[in-house]
Structures are given as structure tokens and as C-alpha cells.
């Protein structure tokens, strides 16, 4: 008899995301889209966390891409 092991919620990695519309986005994507579409910086994450830095990187990349156009 074959045994199938299912992943339990406790064994899955925790990924911080923000609900945008009907989907979850990564902190990087949230930062990128905030600048690209709304021209705002609204970082909802605590300072000095990985998510904070990812949001900031996305925002910075979007700003740099805008300058090239």
C-alpha cells in the first residue's frame, strides 16, 4: 500500500504578501506597482524587515525604469 503525505499548513513557508484586488502580491511587486500606477510610497511593513527592504527595492526599480522612458 502506498502512503501519500500531504503538506500541512504548519509545514508551508510563511510568505508575506499584500492583498491587491483579488490576488496576493509580494512586497517587491507592491512597491513597484505603488510607484508605477499611483506614484505613492506607502510601505506597510515594519522597518528593518526583509519585506520592508523588498518593498523599497520594488519602488526604487519602478522609479529608475520611469526615468529611462
Backbone as XML, in Angstrom:
<?xml version="1.0"?>
<chain id="A" units="angstrom">
  <residue number="1" name="UNK">
    <atom name="N" x="0.848" y="-1.181" z="0.000"/>
    <atom name="CA" x="0.000" y="0.000" z="0.000"/>
    <atom name="C" x="0.892" y="1.243" z="0.000"/>
  </residue>
  <residue number="2" name="UNK">
    <atom name="N" x="0.615" y="2.160" z="-0.889"/>
    <atom name="CA" x="1.376" y="3.403" z="-0.983"/>
    <atom name="C" x="0.809" y="4.426" z="-0.016"/>
  </residue>
  <residue number="3" name="UNK">
    <atom name="N" x="1.701" y="5.189" z="0.611"/>
    <atom name="CA" x="1.291" y="6.228" z="1.545"/>
    <atom name="C" x="1.531" y="7.585" z="0.901"/>
  </residue>
  <residue number="4" name="UNK">
    <atom name="N" x="0.558" y="8.439" z="0.966"/>
    <atom name="CA" x="0.664" y="9.795" z="0.431"/>
    <atom name="C" x="0.710" y="10.764" z="1.601"/>
  </residue>
  <residue number="5" name="UNK">
    <atom name="N" x="1.728" y="11.619" z="1.604"/>
    <atom name="CA" x="1.854" y="12.616" z="2.655"/>
    <atom name="C" x="1.431" y="13.966" z="2.108"/>
  </residue>
  <residue number="6" name="UNK">
    <atom name="N" x="0.505" y="14.583" z="2.754"/>
    <atom name="CA" x="0.043" y="15.904" z="2.348"/>
    <atom name="C" x="0.733" y="16.964" z="3.187"/>
  </residue>
  <residue number="7" name="UNK">
    <atom name="N" x="1.014" y="18.085" z="2.575"/>
    <atom name="CA" x="1.620" y="19.191" z="3.311"/>
    <atom name="C" x="0.579" y="19.824" z="4.215"/>
  </residue>
  <residue number="8" name="UNK">
    <atom name="N" x="0.952" y="20.025" z="5.439"/>
    <atom name="CA" x="0.047" y="20.691" z="6.367"/>
    <atom name="C" x="0.368" y="22.180" z="6.380"/>
  </residue>
  <residue number="9" name="UNK">
    <atom name="N" x="-0.581" y="23.012" z="6.775"/>
    <atom name="CA" x="-0.311" y="24.454" z="6.813"/>
    <atom name="C" x="0.887" y="24.820" z="7.671"/>
  </residue>
  <residue number="10" name="UNK">
    <atom name="N" x="1.176" y="24.046" z="8.703"/>
    <atom name="CA" x="2.303" y="24.353" z="9.572"/>
    <atom name="C" x="3.636" y="24.106" z="8.871"/>
  </residue>
  <residue number="11" name="UNK">
    <atom name="N" x="3.666" y="23.258" z="7.846"/>
    <atom name="CA" x="4.919" y="22.934" z="7.176"/>
    <atom name="C" x="5.205" y="23.844" z="5.977"/>
  </residue>
  <residue number="12" name="UNK">
    <atom name="N" x="4.275" y="24.661" z="5.582"/>
    <atom name="CA" x="4.475" y="25.553" z="4.458"/>
    <atom name="C" x="5.222" y="26.808" z="4.893"/>
  </residue>
  <residue number="13" name="UNK">
    <atom name="N" x="6.082" y="27.347" z="4.031"/>
    <atom name="CA" x="6.795" y="28.572" z="4.412"/>
    <atom name="C" x="5.829" y="29.752" z="4.498"/>
  </residue>
  <residue number="14" name="UNK">
    <atom name="N" x="6.132" y="30.652" z="5.392"/>
    <atom name="CA" x="5.304" y="31.846" z="5.548"/>
    <atom name="C" x="5.824" y="32.907" z="4.586"/>
  </residue>
  <residue number="15" name="UNK">
    <atom name="N" x="4.974" y="33.353" z="3.699"/>
    <atom name="CA" x="5.339" y="34.378" z="2.724"/>
    <atom name="C" x="4.452" y="35.584" z="2.971"/>
  </residue>
  <residue number="16" name="UNK">
    <atom name="N" x="5.099" y="36.705" z="3.245"/>
    <atom name="CA" x="4.328" y="37.920" z="3.470"/>
    <atom name="C" x="3.841" y="38.440" z="2.131"/>
  </residue>
  <residue number="17" name="UNK">
    <atom name="N" x="2.606" y="38.772" z="2.067"/>
    <atom name="CA" x="2.047" y="39.313" z="0.843"/>
    <atom name="C" x="0.950" y="40.294" z="1.176"/>
  </residue>
  <residue number="18" name="UNK">
    <atom name="N" x="0.611" y="41.074" z="0.216"/>
    <atom name="CA" x="-0.455" y="42.046" z="0.385"/>
    <atom name="C" x="-1.570" y="41.692" z="-0.567"/>
  </residue>
  <residue number="19" name="UNK">
    <atom name="N" x="-2.779" y="41.827" z="-0.112"/>
    <atom name="CA" x="-3.933" y="41.569" z="-0.960"/>
    <atom name="C" x="-4.197" y="42.813" z="-1.797"/>
  </residue>
  <residue number="20" name="UNK">
    <atom name="N" x="-4.056" y="42.659" z="-3.106"/>
    <atom name="CA" x="-4.314" y="43.754" z="-4.033"/>
    <atom name="C" x="-5.392" y="43.285" z="-4.990"/>
  </residue>
  <residue number="21" name="UNK">
    <atom name="N" x="-6.544" y="43.882" z="-4.908"/>
    <atom name="CA" x="-7.653" y="43.435" z="-5.735"/>
    <atom name="C" x="-8.088" y="42.055" z="-5.287"/>
  </residue>
  <residue number="22" name="UNK">
    <atom name="N" x="-7.932" y="41.078" z="-6.154"/>
    <atom name="CA" x="-8.326" y="39.719" z="-5.812"/>
    <atom name="C" x="-7.127" y="38.782" z="-5.764"/>
  </residue>
  <residue number="23" name="UNK">
    <atom name="N" x="-5.918" y="39.341" z="-5.600"/>
    <atom name="CA" x="-4.734" y="38.486" z="-5.566"/>
    <atom name="C" x="-3.731" y="38.987" z="-4.535"/>
  </residue>
  <residue number="24" name="UNK">
    <atom name="N" x="-2.901" y="38.067" z="-4.079"/>
    <atom name="CA" x="-1.814" y="38.436" z="-3.184"/>
    <atom name="C" x="-0.590" y="38.768" z="-4.024"/>
  </residue>
  <residue number="25" name="UNK">
    <atom name="N" x="0.119" y="39.804" z="-3.647"/>
    <atom name="CA" x="1.348" y="40.179" z="-4.338"/>
    <atom name="C" x="2.491" y="40.208" z="-3.336"/>
  </residue>
  <residue number="26" name="UNK">
    <atom name="N" x="3.702" y="40.049" z="-3.852"/>
    <atom name="CA" x="4.886" y="40.096" z="-3.000"/>
    <atom name="C" x="5.163" y="41.543" z="-2.595"/>
  </residue>
  <residue number="27" name="UNK">
    <atom name="N" x="5.948" y="41.746" z="-1.557"/>
    <atom name="CA" x="6.292" y="43.119" z="-1.179"/>
    <atom name="C" x="6.998" y="43.879" z="-2.313"/>
  </residue>
  <residue number="28" name="UNK">
    <atom name="N" x="7.857" y="43.183" z="-3.070"/>
    <atom name="CA" x="8.536" y="43.836" z="-4.201"/>
    <atom name="C" x="7.520" y="44.329" z="-5.229"/>
  </residue>
  <residue number="29" name="UNK">
    <atom name="N" x="6.581" y="43.468" z="-5.590"/>
    <atom name="CA" x="5.559" y="43.837" z="-6.577"/>
    <atom name="C" x="4.697" y="44.984" z="-6.063"/>
  </residue>
  <residue number="30" name="UNK">
    <atom name="N" x="4.367" y="44.959" z="-4.786"/>
    <atom name="CA" x="3.564" y="46.030" z="-4.209"/>
    <atom name="C" x="4.285" y="47.369" z="-4.317"/>
  </residue>
  <residue number="31" name="UNK">
    <atom name="N" x="5.582" y="47.387" z="-3.995"/>
    <atom name="CA" x="6.352" y="48.624" z="-4.112"/>
    <atom name="C" x="6.451" y="49.106" z="-5.537"/>
  </residue>
  <residue number="32" name="UNK">
    <atom name="N" x="6.668" y="48.166" z="-6.452"/>
    <atom name="CA" x="6.766" y="48.518" z="-7.874"/>
    <atom name="C" x="5.452" y="49.105" z="-8.377"/>
  </residue>
  <residue number="33" name="UNK">
    <atom name="N" x="4.356" y="48.428" z="-8.079"/>
    <atom name="CA" x="3.054" y="48.889" z="-8.569"/>
    <atom name="C" x="2.609" y="50.186" z="-7.904"/>
  </residue>
  <residue number="34" name="UNK">
    <atom name="N" x="2.951" y="50.387" z="-6.633"/>
    <atom name="CA" x="2.579" y="51.637" z="-5.970"/>
    <atom name="C" x="3.185" y="52.839" z="-6.695"/>
  </residue>
  <residue number="35" name="UNK">
    <atom name="N" x="4.452" y="52.719" z="-7.090"/>
    <atom name="CA" x="5.041" y="53.848" z="-7.814"/>
    <atom name="C" x="4.532" y="53.902" z="-9.243"/>
  </residue>
  <residue number="36" name="UNK">
    <atom name="N" x="4.514" y="52.782" z="-9.904"/>
    <atom name="CA" x="4.183" y="52.743" z="-11.341"/>
    <atom name="C" x="2.786" y="53.256" z="-11.634"/>
  </residue>
  <residue number="37" name="UNK">
    <atom name="N" x="1.823" y="52.873" z="-10.810"/>
    <atom name="CA" x="0.434" y="53.215" z="-11.121"/>
    <atom name="C" x="-0.145" y="54.342" z="-10.271"/>
  </residue>
  <residue number="38" name="UNK">
    <atom name="N" x="0.361" y="54.497" z="-9.045"/>
    <atom name="CA" x="-0.245" y="55.506" z="-8.161"/>
    <atom name="C" x="0.712" y="56.617" z="-7.769"/>
  </residue>
  <residue number="39" name="UNK">
    <atom name="N" x="1.986" y="56.441" z="-8.016"/>
    <atom name="CA" x="3.026" y="57.419" z="-7.660"/>
    <atom name="C" x="3.045" y="57.728" z="-6.163"/>
  </residue>
  <residue number="40" name="UNK">
    <atom name="N" x="2.913" y="56.678" z="-5.355"/>
    <atom name="CA" x="2.942" y="56.853" z="-3.905"/>
    <atom name="C" x="3.949" y="55.884" z="-3.293"/>
  </residue>
  <residue number="41" name="UNK">
    <atom name="N" x="4.385" y="56.211" z="-2.089"/>
    <atom name="CA" x="5.237" y="55.319" z="-1.305"/>
    <atom name="C" x="4.491" y="55.043" z="-0.009"/>
  </residue>
  <residue number="42" name="UNK">
    <atom name="N" x="3.865" y="53.880" z="0.071"/>
    <atom name="CA" x="3.096" y="53.506" z="1.260"/>
    <atom name="C" x="3.576" y="52.148" z="1.748"/>
  </residue>
  <residue number="43" name="UNK">
    <atom name="N" x="4.765" y="52.114" z="2.312"/>
    <atom name="CA" x="5.350" y="50.857" z="2.766"/>
    <atom name="C" x="4.662" y="50.432" z="4.064"/>
  </residue>
  <residue number="44" name="UNK">
    <atom name="N" x="3.870" y="49.351" z="4.034"/>
    <atom name="CA" x="3.108" y="48.945" z="5.211"/>
    <atom name="C" x="3.888" y="48.047" z="6.172"/>
  </residue>
  <residue number="45" name="UNK">
    <atom name="N" x="5.128" y="47.739" z="5.856"/>
    <atom name="CA" x="5.898" y="46.797" z="6.664"/>
    <atom name="C" x="6.744" y="47.522" z="7.708"/>
  </residue>
  <residue number="46" name="UNK">
    <atom name="N" x="7.079" y="46.809" z="8.771"/>
    <atom name="CA" x="7.924" y="47.379" z="9.823"/>
    <atom name="C" x="9.331" y="47.618" z="9.291"/>
  </residue>
  <residue number="47" name="UNK">
    <atom name="N" x="9.958" y="48.683" z="9.793"/>
    <atom name="CA" x="11.331" y="48.997" z="9.397"/>
    <atom name="C" x="12.259" y="47.840" z="9.711"/>
  </residue>
  <residue number="48" name="UNK">
    <atom name="N" x="13.316" y="47.732" z="8.931"/>
    <atom name="CA" x="14.371" y="46.740" z="9.136"/>
    <atom name="C" x="13.889" y="45.299" z="9.047"/>
  </residue>
  <residue number="49" name="UNK">
    <atom name="N" x="12.882" y="45.043" z="8.226"/>
    <atom name="CA" x="12.466" y="43.673" z="7.951"/>
    <atom name="C" x="12.761" y="43.381" z="6.484"/>
  </residue>
  <residue number="50" name="UNK">
    <atom name="N" x="12.818" y="42.116" z="6.143"/>
    <atom name="CA" x="13.070" y="41.737" z="4.760"/>
    <atom name="C" x="11.968" y="42.250" z="3.834"/>
  </residue>
  <residue number="51" name="UNK">
    <atom name="N" x="10.733" y="42.215" z="4.307"/>
    <atom name="CA" x="9.608" y="42.695" z="3.491"/>
    <atom name="C" x="9.715" y="44.192" z="3.229"/>
  </residue>
  <residue number="52" name="UNK">
    <atom name="N" x="10.133" y="44.952" z="4.251"/>
    <atom name="CA" x="10.324" y="46.396" z="4.098"/>
    <atom name="C" x="11.344" y="46.682" z="3.006"/>
  </residue>
  <residue number="53" name="UNK">
    <atom name="N" x="12.454" y="45.958" z="3.031"/>
    <atom name="CA" x="13.512" y="46.159" z="2.053"/>
    <atom name="C" x="13.071" y="45.737" z="0.648"/>
  </residue>
  <residue number="54" name="UNK">
    <atom name="N" x="12.274" y="44.674" z="0.547"/>
    <atom name="CA" x="11.778" y="44.235" z="-0.749"/>
    <atom name="C" x="10.821" y="45.265" z="-1.343"/>
  </residue>
  <residue number="55" name="UNK">
    <atom name="N" x="9.937" y="45.813" z="-0.511"/>
    <atom name="CA" x="9.024" y="46.855" z="-0.982"/>
    <atom name="C" x="9.832" y="48.047" z="-1.497"/>
  </residue>
  <residue number="56" name="UNK">
    <atom name="N" x="10.831" y="48.442" z="-0.733"/>
    <atom name="CA" x="11.663" y="49.583" z="-1.096"/>
    <atom name="C" x="12.404" y="49.327" z="-2.408"/>
  </residue>
  <residue number="57" name="UNK">
    <atom name="N" x="12.899" y="48.107" z="-2.600"/>
    <atom name="CA" x="13.603" y="47.761" z="-3.835"/>
    <atom name="C" x="12.663" y="47.825" z="-5.034"/>
  </residue>
  <residue number="58" name="UNK">
    <atom name="N" x="11.445" y="47.340" z="-4.875"/>
    <atom name="CA" x="10.470" y="47.412" z="-5.963"/>
    <atom name="C" x="10.128" y="48.841" z="-6.323"/>
  </residue>
  <residue number="59" name="UNK">
    <atom name="N" x="9.968" y="49.673" z="-5.315"/>
    <atom name="CA" x="9.656" y="51.089" z="-5.532"/>
    <atom name="C" x="10.812" y="51.785" z="-6.250"/>
  </residue>
  <residue number="60" name="UNK">
    <atom name="N" x="12.032" y="51.484" z="-5.827"/>
    <atom name="CA" x="13.220" y="52.081" z="-6.442"/>
    <atom name="C" x="13.366" y="51.650" z="-7.892"/>
  </residue>
  <residue number="61" name="UNK">
    <atom name="N" x="13.160" y="50.372" z="-8.166"/>
    <atom name="CA" x="13.257" y="49.884" z="-9.547"/>
    <atom name="C" x="12.218" y="50.536" z="-10.455"/>
  </residue>
  <residue number="62" name="UNK">
    <atom name="N" x="11.016" y="50.710" z="-9.969"/>
    <atom name="CA" x="9.970" y="51.353" z="-10.765"/>
    <atom name="C" x="10.345" y="52.803" z="-11.058"/>
  </residue>
  <residue number="63" name="UNK">
    <atom name="N" x="10.907" y="53.475" z="-10.075"/>
    <atom name="CA" x="11.326" y="54.867" z="-10.266"/>
    <atom name="C" x="12.451" y="54.952" z="-11.301"/>
  </residue>
  <residue number="64" name="UNK">
    <atom name="N" x="13.407" y="54.033" z="-11.224"/>
    <atom name="CA" x="14.507" y="54.023" z="-12.196"/>
    <atom name="C" x="14.003" y="53.725" z="-13.604"/>
  </residue>
  <residue number="65" name="UNK">
    <atom name="N" x="13.061" y="52.809" z="-13.732"/>
    <atom name="CA" x="12.501" y="52.494" z="-15.046"/>
    <atom name="C" x="11.770" y="53.695" z="-15.631"/>
  </residue>
  <residue number="66" name="UNK">
    <atom name="N" x="11.102" y="54.465" z="-14.788"/>
    <atom name="CA" x="10.362" y="55.646" z="-15.244"/>
    <atom name="C" x="11.327" y="56.702" z="-15.774"/>
  </residue>
  <residue number="67" name="UNK">
    <atom name="N" x="12.496" y="56.819" z="-15.123"/>
    <atom name="CA" x="13.478" y="57.826" z="-15.547"/>
    <atom name="C" x="14.055" y="57.504" z="-16.917"/>
  </residue>
  <residue number="68" name="UNK">
    <atom name="N" x="14.101" y="56.226" z="-17.290"/>
    <atom name="CA" x="14.654" y="55.817" z="-18.575"/>
    <atom name="C" x="13.737" y="56.132" z="-19.745"/>
  </residue>
  <residue number="69" name="UNK">
    <atom name="N" x="12.445" y="56.291" z="-19.457"/>
    <atom name="CA" x="11.466" y="56.496" z="-20.535"/>
    <atom name="C" x="11.478" y="57.914" z="-21.028"/>
  </residue>
</chain>
